Amino acid sequence: MRIVIVDDDKLVCTSLKIILEQDDEISIVGIGHNGKEAVKLYHSLKPDILLLDIRMDTMTGLEAAEIILGTDKDAKILFLTTFSDHEYIVTALRIGSKGYIIKQNFESIAPALKAVHMGQSVFGDDIVSKIPSLIPNNGNTQNNVNLSIFGLTEREAELVSLVAEGLNNKEIASRLFLSEGTVRNTITTILEKLELRDRTQLAIFYYKNK
């Protein structure tokens, strides 16, 4: 797994490189210190994942990520920051980043990178819990969301609401008396119908249309 690290704190970069490369699956192929360097390094090195800080001089991590994802929608960008500002989280979700984790302890970073590499989105529990309050509901206070206008069946809409609650496939299967395989396949179908990337974007979609 080839990783590029971009953080304006050189000590953080050095520490991350030392810690992460203790894992045989991880190789740090580039290091940068601002958004412009992030864009340049991503396009020149094509890493599997870009581990990116947010607040940096010259160009922020969010600005860099938007540029990168604008040219490569499949880019895997994981934000690592000390800031949990609502505006930052909403922007990171909106532009399609694969994760947003807070710098609390470095031990959680390698597992997060591996999850992103496998195609998962990684948002810490403290971030996920904020999503409902971050997304406006356009004044609609109804609990039941009519998603049929988006081509979803009643069962698919029910499944979307459970994903938005944060339930995993096993929990959804138990709630709806379905197999985990059926839940997994149905979620895939829903994502294709709505042209969304993953469960996190599906949850955001639900709250936006609530």
Secondary structure, 3 states (H helix, E strand, C coil): CEEEEECCCHHHHHHHHHHHCCCCCCEEEEEECCHHHHHHHHHHHCCCEEEECCCCCCCCHHHHHHHHHHHCCCCCEEEEECCCCHHHHHHHHHHCCCEEEECCCHHHHHHHHHHHHCCCCEECHHHHCCHHHHCCCCCCCCCCCCCHHHCCCHHHHHHHHHHHCCCCHHHHHHHHCCCHHHHHHHHHHHHHHHCCCCHHHHHHHHHHCC
